[in-house]
Amino acid sequence: MAKIEVYTKMGCPYCTRARRLLEAKGVAYEDIDITMGGPKRKEMLERAPHHTTVPSIFINGRHIGGSDDLAALEARGALDELLAA
């Protein structure tokens, strides 16, 4: 099973959308709350410096983008393959 990490902020509707899609897929993921900033936000920016918004989603260490990117992977049938790896 894939290792999924999702950097989120409280009250973010895009974060909720991404979580719901992952939950509908029945996969476990690590929700990393960066609402208050701090070292985890810095970590997110170091891992994906071009992506400054949340959610910021990683599958097996590879940055796939945000909620729209996750939904696009699902729409074209590529998400299941990533999740199975």
Residue frames as a rotation matrix with the C-alpha (Angstrom) as fourth column:
MET 1
0.575 0.818 0.000 0.00
0.818 -0.575 0.000 0.00
0.000 0.000 -1.000 0.00
ALA 2
0.018 -0.534 0.845 1.17
0.514 -0.720 -0.466 3.50
0.858 0.443 0.262 -0.83
LYS 3
-0.338 -0.162 -0.927 2.35
0.882 -0.398 -0.252 5.97
-0.328 -0.903 0.278 1.80
ILE 4
0.074 0.489 0.869 0.14
0.662 -0.676 0.323 9.05
0.746 0.552 -0.374 1.52
GLU 5
-0.482 -0.247 -0.841 0.87
0.793 -0.532 -0.298 12.33
-0.374 -0.810 0.452 3.27
VAL 6
0.132 0.610 0.782 -1.48
0.748 -0.579 0.325 15.30
0.651 0.542 -0.532 3.09
TYR 7
-0.844 -0.372 -0.385 -0.49
0.528 -0.697 -0.485 18.72
-0.088 -0.613 0.785 4.45
THR 8
-0.020 0.950 0.312 -3.68
0.763 -0.187 0.618 20.54
0.646 0.251 -0.721 5.45
LYS 9
-0.959 -0.096 0.266 -5.09
-0.093 -0.782 -0.616 23.53
0.267 -0.616 0.741 7.30
MET 10
-0.586 0.781 -0.217 -8.18
0.617 0.256 -0.744 23.69
-0.525 -0.570 -0.632 9.47
GLY 11
0.138 0.800 -0.584 -11.24
0.059 -0.595 -0.802 24.98
-0.989 0.076 -0.130 7.61
CYS 12
-0.610 -0.443 -0.657 -9.77
-0.615 -0.259 0.745 24.40
-0.500 0.859 -0.114 4.15
PRO 13
0.461 0.883 0.094 -12.52
-0.599 0.387 -0.701 23.12
-0.655 0.267 0.707 1.78
TYR 14
0.422 -0.382 -0.822 -9.95
-0.772 0.324 -0.547 21.79
0.476 0.865 -0.158 -0.70
CYS 15
-0.710 -0.654 0.260 -8.34
-0.678 0.536 -0.502 19.78
0.189 -0.533 -0.825 2.09
THR 16
-0.206 0.749 0.630 -11.74
-0.542 0.449 -0.711 18.33
-0.815 -0.487 0.313 2.96
ARG 17
0.673 0.457 -0.581 -12.32
-0.722 0.235 -0.651 17.43
-0.161 0.858 0.488 -0.69
ALA 18
-0.099 -0.806 -0.584 -8.96
-0.750 0.446 -0.488 15.63
0.654 0.389 -0.649 -0.92
ARG 19
-0.760 -0.151 0.632 -9.57
-0.602 0.530 -0.597 13.76
-0.245 -0.834 -0.494 2.35
ARG 20
0.192 0.941 0.279 -13.00
-0.628 0.336 -0.702 12.63
-0.754 -0.040 0.655 1.18
LEU 21
0.574 -0.034 -0.818 -11.63
-0.758 0.356 -0.546 11.26
0.310 0.934 0.178 -2.07
LEU 22
-0.515 -0.833 -0.202 -8.89
-0.638 0.530 -0.558 9.34
0.572 -0.158 -0.805 -0.26
GLU 23
-0.616 0.366 0.697 -11.40
-0.561 0.418 -0.715 8.02
-0.553 -0.832 -0.052 2.28
ALA 24
0.508 0.827 -0.243 -13.75
-0.743 0.278 -0.608 6.95
-0.435 0.489 0.756 -0.53
LYS 25
0.247 -0.539 -0.805 -10.82
-0.688 0.487 -0.537 5.00
0.682 0.687 -0.250 -1.96
GLY 26
0.971 0.212 -0.111 -10.42
-0.066 0.681 0.729 3.28
0.230 -0.700 0.676 1.41
VAL 27
0.203 -0.971 -0.127 -6.77
0.538 0.219 -0.814 4.24
0.818 0.097 0.567 1.81
ALA 28
0.623 -0.124 -0.772 -4.99
0.723 -0.287 0.629 5.35
-0.300 -0.950 -0.089 4.94
TYR 29
0.246 -0.563 0.789 -3.18
0.471 -0.642 -0.605 8.66
0.847 0.520 0.107 4.87
GLU 30
-0.279 -0.407 -0.870 -1.23
0.945 -0.277 -0.173 10.86
-0.171 -0.870 0.462 7.25
ASP 31
0.622 0.525 0.581 -2.92
0.559 -0.817 0.139 14.22
0.548 0.238 -0.802 7.79
ILE 32
-0.360 -0.825 -0.435 -0.27
0.933 -0.302 -0.197 16.82
0.031 -0.477 0.879 8.64
ASP 33
0.691 0.723 -0.001 -1.94
0.717 -0.685 0.131 19.94
0.094 -0.091 -0.991 10.02
ILE 34
-0.484 -0.871 0.087 0.02
0.862 -0.491 -0.124 23.12
0.150 0.015 0.989 9.30
THR 35
0.525 0.809 0.263 -2.70
0.720 -0.587 0.370 25.56
0.454 -0.005 -0.891 10.41
MET 36
0.923 -0.177 -0.342 -0.34
0.145 -0.663 0.735 27.25
-0.356 -0.728 -0.586 12.84
GLY 37
0.656 -0.728 -0.199 2.69
-0.608 -0.354 -0.711 27.12
0.447 0.588 -0.675 10.53
GLY 38
0.552 -0.506 0.663 5.83
-0.609 0.298 0.735 25.97
-0.570 -0.809 -0.144 12.24
PRO 39
-0.412 -0.900 0.140 8.31
-0.577 0.377 0.724 23.24
-0.705 0.218 -0.675 11.32
LYS 40
-0.206 0.393 0.896 5.80
0.522 0.818 -0.239 21.09
-0.828 0.419 -0.374 9.41
ARG 41
0.867 0.463 -0.186 4.93
0.125 -0.562 -0.818 24.00
-0.483 0.686 -0.545 7.11
LYS 42
0.250 -0.874 -0.417 8.63
-0.842 -0.409 0.353 24.57
-0.479 0.263 -0.838 6.52
GLU 43
-0.486 -0.379 0.788 8.98
-0.087 0.918 0.387 20.85
-0.870 0.120 -0.479 5.79
MET 44
0.419 0.736 0.532 6.16
0.556 0.256 -0.791 21.04
-0.718 0.627 -0.301 3.22
LEU 45
0.888 -0.076 -0.454 7.80
-0.326 -0.801 -0.503 24.00
-0.325 0.594 -0.736 1.48
GLU 46
-0.150 -0.988 0.023 11.16
-0.766 0.130 0.629 22.24
-0.625 0.077 -0.777 1.41
ARG 47
-0.390 0.057 0.919 9.59
0.260 0.964 0.051 19.14
-0.883 0.258 -0.391 -0.13
ALA 48
0.015 0.467 0.884 7.57
1.000 0.001 -0.017 21.08
-0.009 0.884 -0.467 -2.73
PRO 49
-0.586 -0.375 -0.718 8.90
0.515 -0.857 0.027 24.65
-0.626 -0.354 0.695 -2.92
HIS 50
-0.965 0.236 0.111 6.72
-0.022 -0.500 0.866 25.50
0.260 0.833 0.488 -5.92
HIS 51
-0.124 0.966 -0.229 3.53
0.375 0.259 0.890 24.53
0.919 0.024 -0.394 -4.08
THR 52
-0.910 -0.330 0.252 2.68
-0.044 -0.528 -0.848 26.98
0.413 -0.783 0.466 -1.30
THR 53
-0.187 0.925 0.330 -1.01
-0.925 -0.279 0.257 26.18
0.330 -0.258 0.908 -0.81
VAL 54
-0.857 0.029 0.514 -2.85
-0.236 0.865 -0.443 23.33
-0.458 -0.501 -0.735 0.88
PRO 55
0.791 -0.321 0.521 -3.58
-0.117 0.757 0.643 20.60
-0.600 -0.570 0.561 0.52
SER 56
0.096 -0.813 -0.574 -0.17
-0.984 0.011 -0.180 19.49
0.153 0.582 -0.799 -0.60
ILE 57
0.799 0.415 0.436 -0.33
-0.473 0.881 0.028 15.77
-0.372 -0.229 0.900 -1.33
PHE 58
-0.284 -0.915 -0.286 2.50
-0.959 0.276 0.069 13.26
0.015 0.294 -0.956 -1.51
ILE 59
0.883 0.446 0.144 2.17
-0.442 0.895 -0.056 9.64
-0.154 -0.014 0.988 -2.59
ASN 60
0.742 -0.666 0.077 5.21
0.657 0.745 0.114 7.47
-0.133 -0.034 0.990 -1.88
GLY 61
-0.027 -0.805 -0.592 7.29
0.601 -0.487 0.634 10.62
-0.799 -0.339 0.498 -1.44
ARG 62
-0.736 -0.181 0.652 6.28
0.668 -0.346 0.659 12.05
0.107 0.920 0.376 -4.83
HIS 63
-0.605 0.523 -0.600 4.47
-0.050 -0.778 -0.627 15.37
-0.794 -0.349 0.497 -4.80
ILE 64
-0.522 0.489 0.699 1.31
0.848 0.391 0.359 15.05
-0.098 0.780 -0.618 -6.85
GLY 65
-0.702 0.229 0.674 -0.06
0.097 -0.908 0.408 18.54
0.705 0.352 0.615 -6.13
GLY 66
-0.832 0.451 0.324 -3.28
-0.520 -0.427 -0.740 19.63
-0.195 -0.784 0.590 -4.51
SER 67
-0.276 0.842 0.463 -6.94
-0.121 0.447 -0.886 18.68
-0.954 -0.300 -0.022 -4.45
ASP 68
0.563 0.487 -0.668 -7.56
-0.678 -0.191 -0.710 19.44
-0.473 0.852 0.223 -8.13
ASP 69
-0.253 -0.760 -0.598 -4.53
-0.935 0.351 -0.051 17.38
0.249 0.546 -0.800 -9.11
LEU 70
-0.829 0.024 0.559 -5.74
-0.273 0.855 -0.441 14.45
-0.489 -0.518 -0.702 -7.00
ALA 71
0.172 0.980 0.098 -9.20
-0.197 0.132 -0.972 14.67
-0.965 0.148 0.215 -8.59
ALA 72
0.388 -0.095 -0.917 -7.65
-0.914 -0.171 -0.369 14.83
-0.122 0.981 -0.153 -12.07
LEU 73
-0.737 -0.672 -0.069 -5.67
-0.675 0.738 0.017 11.65
0.040 0.059 -0.997 -11.38
GLU 74
-0.541 0.630 0.557 -8.89
-0.008 0.658 -0.753 9.96
-0.841 -0.412 -0.351 -10.32
ALA 75
0.395 0.773 -0.496 -10.79
-0.486 -0.282 -0.827 11.23
-0.780 0.567 0.264 -13.38
ARG 76
0.276 -0.340 -0.899 -8.26
-0.937 0.111 -0.330 9.79
0.212 0.934 -0.288 -15.81
GLY 77
0.935 0.253 -0.248 -7.97
-0.206 0.958 0.200 6.50
0.288 -0.136 0.948 -13.92
ALA 78
0.144 -0.979 -0.146 -4.38
-0.054 0.139 -0.989 6.98
0.988 0.150 -0.033 -12.76
LEU 79
0.084 -0.105 0.991 -4.96
-0.920 -0.389 0.037 7.32
0.382 -0.915 -0.130 -9.02
ASP 80
0.903 0.327 0.278 -5.60
-0.415 0.829 0.373 3.64
-0.109 -0.453 0.885 -8.32
GLU 81
0.662 -0.723 -0.199 -2.25
0.372 0.547 -0.750 2.70
0.651 0.422 0.631 -9.84
LEU 82
-0.164 -0.727 0.667 -0.42
-0.349 -0.589 -0.729 5.19
0.923 -0.352 -0.157 -7.62
LEU 83
0.251 0.361 0.898 -2.28
-0.956 -0.054 0.289 4.00
0.153 -0.931 0.332 -4.55
ALA 84
0.984 0.157 -0.089 -1.49
-0.152 0.986 0.062 0.35
0.097 -0.048 0.994 -5.25
ALA 85
0.375 -0.919 -0.122 2.26
-0.059 0.108 -0.992 0.94
0.925 0.379 -0.014 -5.44
